[in-house]
Amino acid sequence: QQLQQQQQEPLSNSALPFHASIAATAIAAERRRGSVPAAARTVRCEDHFEAPLVGRRDAYGGVIVDETTTQFPSLPAHFATSLDLSLLAWKAGNVRGVWLDVPIEKSQLISVATDRGFIFHHADKDHCMLTRWLPSHEASTIPPNASTQVGVGALVVNDDNQVLFVQEAYGPSAGKNIWKIPTGLLEAGEDIAKGVVRELFEETGLEAKFEKVLAFRHSHRAPFGKSDIFFVCLLRTSRRGTSDLKLQQQELVNVKWGSYDEFLKQAPYPSQIPIWDAFYRSCVGPDGVVGNVPGFTTHVKQGGLDARSSKEYLFLPAPAPAPAL
């Protein structure tokens, strides 16, 4: 989430000669002083790898270097030359933070960057992001890696006021005859409403309509020192049976429609765990109807003033539930 707030602006073509001019001036000055790094003094490349890396400015005085802005050399020695020259240029140009996004197929370059003060920020299946803060007189303001994962739970209610429950193939509840609602994690850039509908369909083959967020829980016990926000969402469907549902076998072993009251009594989960007991009971209205609580609904708004801004999703209080007849 913090990384998405970095409004990245590519350098225009007119800005590139200025970038090169800064590099040339800085390198010439350093060579006169004899302080150009050894790699930059001795390595000569046939494929223009002695030029500084090309990046794009971000909105915070930094530079982002990735495969969309530059061609990473394959040989560590060539990369060392380019990176040394780049650091000289960036410092001369008063660049603050450097974001270096190394693709997995060029992972041999990572040690070159860490030898020059870069540190790991985050990694995905096909890349590793490293950063370096350049101003020596200021503390780094580079935001840390995302600290929180976002989970969703599908509280699916049919026309008979029954709720869909599943048993997991793996995880803490596996093999313990524990029933739970379908759950999962949001993907990057995915809205809560769309994510919970997707997770439900992937795990059970059931299509249902998102109505509102009923409650959420914030925890700090997610894997690898992360926090977790879990949203339970009310979904509606007219389906009743389970014979035509398609379970995701690597995730689930059983599915049923059942009584929410019976679920609340299930031990040890959720009835004997105070946080979950209170959490799931909050999804029942004063009239005893599942989901008959105010909750929050989705409102889509433009995310900024310019045409490039993406849509943002606001969750605002839903209209008060209708009184029971």
C-alpha positions as CSV (number, residue, x, y, z in Angstrom):
1,Q,0.0,0.0,0.0
2,Q,2.8,2.4,0.9
3,L,4.6,1.6,-2.4
4,Q,1.4,2.3,-4.4
5,Q,1.5,5.8,-3.1
6,Q,4.8,6.5,-4.9
7,Q,3.4,8.3,-7.9
8,Q,6.1,7.4,-10.4
9,E,6.8,9.8,-13.3
10,P,9.0,8.7,-16.2
11,L,11.7,11.0,-17.2
12,S,10.8,12.8,-20.5
13,N,13.1,12.4,-23.5
14,S,14.2,16.0,-23.0
15,A,15.3,15.1,-19.4
16,L,17.6,12.3,-20.5
17,P,20.4,14.5,-22.0
18,F,20.4,16.5,-18.7
19,H,20.8,13.2,-16.8
20,A,23.7,12.2,-19.1
21,S,25.3,15.6,-18.7
22,I,25.2,15.3,-14.9
23,A,26.9,11.9,-15.2
24,A,29.6,13.1,-17.5
25,T,30.4,16.2,-15.4
26,A,30.5,14.2,-12.1
27,I,32.6,11.4,-13.6
28,A,35.1,13.8,-15.1
29,A,35.5,15.6,-11.8
30,E,35.9,12.3,-9.9
31,R,38.5,11.0,-12.5
32,R,40.5,14.2,-12.0
33,R,40.6,13.5,-8.3
34,G,41.4,9.9,-9.0
35,S,38.4,8.7,-7.0
36,V,36.4,6.9,-9.7
37,P,35.7,3.3,-8.6
38,A,38.1,0.7,-9.9
39,A,35.5,-1.0,-12.0
40,A,34.6,2.2,-13.7
41,R,38.3,3.0,-14.5
42,T,39.2,-0.4,-15.8
43,V,36.2,-2.2,-17.4
44,R,35.5,-1.5,-21.0
45,C,32.3,-2.9,-22.6
46,E,31.3,-3.3,-26.2
47,D,27.6,-3.0,-25.4
48,H,27.4,0.5,-24.0
49,F,27.4,-0.8,-20.4
50,E,29.8,1.9,-19.4
51,A,26.9,4.4,-19.5
52,P,25.0,5.1,-16.3
53,L,21.7,3.2,-15.8
54,V,18.6,4.9,-17.0
55,G,15.8,5.5,-14.4
56,R,12.7,7.5,-13.9
57,R,12.1,10.0,-11.2
58,D,9.5,9.4,-8.5
59,A,7.5,12.1,-6.8
60,Y,9.8,12.2,-3.8
61,G,13.1,13.1,-5.4
62,G,14.1,9.5,-6.0
63,V,15.0,7.4,-9.0
64,I,13.4,4.0,-10.0
65,V,15.5,1.7,-12.2
66,D,13.9,-1.4,-13.7
67,E,13.5,-3.3,-16.9
68,T,11.2,-0.7,-18.3
69,T,13.8,2.0,-18.1
70,T,17.2,0.3,-18.7
71,Q,18.8,-2.9,-20.0
72,F,20.5,-4.7,-17.2
73,P,23.9,-6.2,-18.3
74,S,24.3,-9.9,-17.7
75,L,27.9,-9.8,-16.4
76,P,28.4,-8.5,-12.9
77,A,31.6,-6.7,-13.9
78,H,29.7,-4.7,-16.5
79,F,26.9,-4.0,-14.1
80,A,29.4,-2.8,-11.5
81,T,30.7,-0.2,-14.0
82,S,27.2,1.1,-14.8
83,L,26.1,1.2,-11.2
84,D,29.3,3.0,-10.1
85,L,28.8,5.7,-12.8
86,S,25.1,5.9,-11.9
87,L,25.8,6.5,-8.2
88,L,28.1,9.4,-9.2
89,A,25.4,10.9,-11.4
90,W,22.6,10.4,-8.9
91,K,24.6,12.1,-6.1
92,A,25.5,15.0,-8.4
93,G,21.9,15.3,-9.4
94,N,20.7,15.4,-5.7
95,V,18.8,12.2,-6.0
96,R,17.5,11.0,-2.6
97,G,16.4,7.4,-2.7
98,V,17.3,4.8,-5.4
99,W,14.9,1.9,-6.2
100,L,16.7,-0.9,-8.0
101,D,14.4,-3.6,-9.3
102,V,16.5,-6.6,-10.4
103,P,14.7,-9.3,-12.5
104,I,15.2,-12.9,-11.3
105,E,17.1,-13.8,-14.5
106,K,19.7,-11.2,-13.6
107,S,19.9,-12.2,-9.9
108,Q,23.7,-12.5,-10.3
109,L,23.8,-8.7,-10.1
110,I,22.3,-8.5,-6.6
111,S,25.6,-8.9,-4.8
112,V,27.1,-6.1,-6.8
113,A,24.4,-3.8,-5.6
114,T,24.7,-4.9,-1.9
115,D,28.4,-4.4,-2.1
116,R,27.6,-0.8,-2.9
117,G,25.3,-0.2,0.0
118,F,22.0,-1.3,-1.4
119,I,19.7,-3.3,0.9
120,F,16.7,-5.6,0.3
121,H,13.3,-4.0,0.3
122,H,11.0,-6.7,-1.0
123,A,10.9,-9.6,-3.5
124,D,8.3,-11.2,-5.6
125,K,8.4,-14.4,-7.7
126,D,10.2,-12.8,-10.6
127,H,12.1,-9.8,-9.1
128,C,13.9,-8.4,-6.1
129,M,13.7,-4.7,-5.1
130,L,16.7,-3.1,-3.5
131,T,17.1,0.4,-2.2
132,R,19.8,2.9,-1.2
133,W,19.4,6.2,0.5
134,L,22.0,8.7,-0.9
135,P,21.9,11.9,1.3
136,S,24.5,11.4,4.1
137,H,23.1,14.2,6.2
138,E,19.5,13.0,6.3
139,A,17.8,10.0,7.7
140,S,16.2,7.7,5.1
141,T,12.5,8.4,4.3
142,I,12.2,5.4,2.0
143,P,9.0,3.6,3.2
144,P,9.4,0.1,4.5
145,N,8.0,-2.9,2.8
146,A,4.2,-3.5,3.0
147,S,3.5,-4.5,6.6
148,T,0.0,-5.9,6.3
149,Q,-1.7,-8.7,4.4
150,V,-5.5,-8.4,3.7
151,G,-7.8,-11.4,4.1
152,V,-11.4,-11.9,3.3
153,G,-14.1,-14.2,4.5
154,A,-17.3,-15.1,2.6
155,L,-20.3,-15.3,4.8
156,V,-22.7,-16.6,2.1
157,V,-26.4,-16.7,2.9
158,N,-29.0,-18.4,0.7
159,D,-32.8,-17.9,0.4
160,D,-33.3,-20.3,3.3
161,N,-31.1,-18.2,5.6
162,Q,-28.5,-21.0,5.6
163,V,-24.8,-20.3,5.5
164,L,-22.1,-22.0,3.5
165,F,-19.4,-23.7,5.5
166,V,-16.3,-25.6,4.4
167,Q,-13.6,-27.8,5.9
168,E,-10.0,-27.1,4.9
169,A,-7.5,-29.6,3.5
170,Y,-4.5,-27.8,5.0
171,G,-4.0,-25.3,7.8
172,P,-4.7,-25.0,11.5
173,S,-8.2,-26.4,11.3
174,A,-7.4,-29.3,8.9
175,G,-8.3,-32.8,10.1
176,K,-10.1,-31.5,13.2
177,N,-13.7,-31.6,12.0
178,I,-13.9,-27.8,12.2
179,W,-16.3,-26.0,9.9
180,K,-15.6,-22.4,8.8
181,I,-16.6,-19.9,6.2
182,P,-14.5,-19.7,2.9
183,T,-11.5,-17.4,3.3
184,G,-8.5,-16.2,1.4
185,L,-6.1,-13.3,0.7
186,L,-6.6,-10.4,-1.7
187,E,-4.3,-10.1,-4.6
188,A,-2.3,-6.9,-5.3
189,G,-4.6,-4.2,-6.7
190,E,-7.8,-6.2,-5.9
191,D,-10.8,-4.7,-4.2
192,I,-12.4,-6.3,-1.2
193,A,-15.7,-6.9,-2.9
194,K,-14.2,-8.5,-6.0
195,G,-11.6,-10.5,-4.0
196,V,-14.1,-12.2,-1.7
197,V,-16.3,-13.1,-4.7
198,R,-13.3,-14.5,-6.5
199,E,-12.1,-16.5,-3.5
200,L,-15.5,-18.1,-3.0
201,F,-15.7,-19.1,-6.7
202,E,-12.2,-20.5,-6.8
203,E,-12.7,-22.6,-3.7
204,T,-16.3,-23.8,-4.3
205,G,-17.4,-22.9,-7.8
206,L,-20.3,-20.9,-6.3
207,E,-21.2,-17.5,-7.7
208,A,-22.6,-15.1,-5.2
209,K,-23.3,-11.4,-5.0
210,F,-21.4,-9.1,-2.6
211,E,-23.6,-7.1,-0.4
212,K,-21.5,-5.4,2.3
213,V,-18.6,-5.7,4.8
214,L,-20.0,-6.9,8.1
215,A,-16.9,-6.6,10.4
216,F,-13.1,-6.6,10.3
217,R,-10.3,-7.7,12.6
218,H,-6.8,-6.3,12.8
219,S,-4.1,-8.7,14.1
220,H,-0.3,-8.7,14.4
221,R,0.3,-12.5,14.2
222,A,0.5,-13.0,10.5
223,P,3.5,-15.1,9.2
224,F,7.0,-13.5,8.9
225,G,6.3,-10.6,11.3
226,K,3.5,-9.1,9.3
227,S,0.1,-7.8,10.4
228,D,-3.2,-8.9,9.0
229,I,-6.6,-7.3,8.4
230,F,-9.4,-9.7,7.9
231,F,-12.8,-8.6,6.5
232,V,-15.9,-10.8,6.7
233,C,-18.3,-10.0,3.9
234,L,-22.0,-10.8,3.4
235,L,-22.7,-12.5,0.1
236,R,-26.1,-13.5,-1.2
237,T,-27.1,-16.5,-3.5
238,S,-30.2,-18.4,-4.3
239,R,-28.4,-21.7,-4.5
240,R,-29.3,-24.4,-1.9
241,G,-27.6,-27.7,-2.7
242,T,-23.9,-28.7,-2.8
243,S,-23.9,-31.5,-5.3
244,D,-23.0,-29.2,-8.2
245,L,-20.3,-27.3,-6.3
246,K,-16.7,-27.8,-7.4
247,L,-14.3,-27.9,-4.5
248,Q,-10.7,-26.7,-4.9
249,Q,-9.2,-30.0,-3.8
250,Q,-5.8,-28.6,-2.8
251,E,-7.7,-26.2,-0.4
252,L,-10.9,-27.9,0.8
253,V,-12.2,-31.4,1.7
254,N,-15.9,-30.8,2.4
255,V,-18.7,-28.2,2.1
256,K,-22.2,-27.8,3.4
257,W,-25.1,-25.4,4.0
258,G,-25.8,-25.1,7.7
259,S,-27.2,-23.1,10.7
260,Y,-25.2,-20.1,11.7
261,D,-26.4,-20.6,15.3
262,E,-24.8,-24.1,15.3
263,F,-21.6,-22.6,13.9
264,L,-21.4,-20.1,16.7
265,K,-21.6,-23.0,19.2
266,Q,-18.8,-25.0,17.5
267,A,-15.9,-25.7,19.8
268,P,-13.1,-24.8,20.1
269,Y,-13.5,-22.5,17.1
270,P,-15.1,-20.0,17.3
271,S,-17.0,-20.4,20.6
272,Q,-14.0,-20.9,22.9
273,I,-11.8,-18.2,21.3
274,P,-13.0,-14.8,22.6
275,I,-11.9,-12.7,19.7
276,W,-13.6,-15.0,17.1
277,D,-16.6,-15.6,19.2
278,A,-17.2,-11.8,19.5
279,F,-16.3,-11.3,15.9
280,Y,-18.8,-13.7,14.3
281,R,-21.6,-12.8,16.8
282,S,-21.3,-9.2,15.6
283,C,-22.5,-10.4,12.2
284,V,-25.9,-11.2,13.6
285,G,-28.6,-8.5,13.9
286,P,-30.6,-7.7,17.0
287,D,-33.4,-9.7,15.4
288,G,-31.2,-12.8,15.1
289,V,-30.9,-12.5,11.3
290,V,-27.5,-13.2,9.9
291,G,-26.1,-10.1,8.2
292,N,-28.9,-7.8,9.4
293,V,-26.3,-5.3,10.7
294,P,-25.4,-1.9,9.2
295,G,-22.0,-2.9,7.7
296,F,-20.2,-1.1,5.0
297,T,-20.8,-0.9,1.3
298,T,-18.5,-0.1,-1.7
299,H,-18.5,3.4,-3.2
300,V,-16.2,3.8,-6.2
301,K,-14.6,7.3,-6.6
302,Q,-11.8,8.7,-8.8
303,G,-8.5,8.5,-7.0
304,G,-7.0,11.9,-8.1
305,L,-7.3,15.1,-10.1
306,D,-5.6,13.9,-13.3
307,A,-6.8,11.5,-15.9
308,R,-4.2,8.9,-15.0
309,S,-5.6,8.4,-11.5
310,S,-7.1,5.0,-10.8
311,K,-10.4,4.4,-9.1
312,E,-10.5,4.2,-5.4
313,Y,-12.9,2.1,-3.3
314,L,-14.5,3.7,-0.3
315,F,-16.3,1.6,2.3
316,L,-19.0,3.8,3.8
317,P,-21.8,2.8,6.3
318,A,-24.6,0.9,4.6
319,P,-28.2,2.0,5.0
320,A,-29.8,0.8,8.2
321,P,-31.2,-2.7,8.0
322,A,-34.9,-3.1,7.6
323,P,-36.7,-4.0,10.8
324,A,-37.9,-7.6,11.1
325,L,-41.5,-8.1,10.3
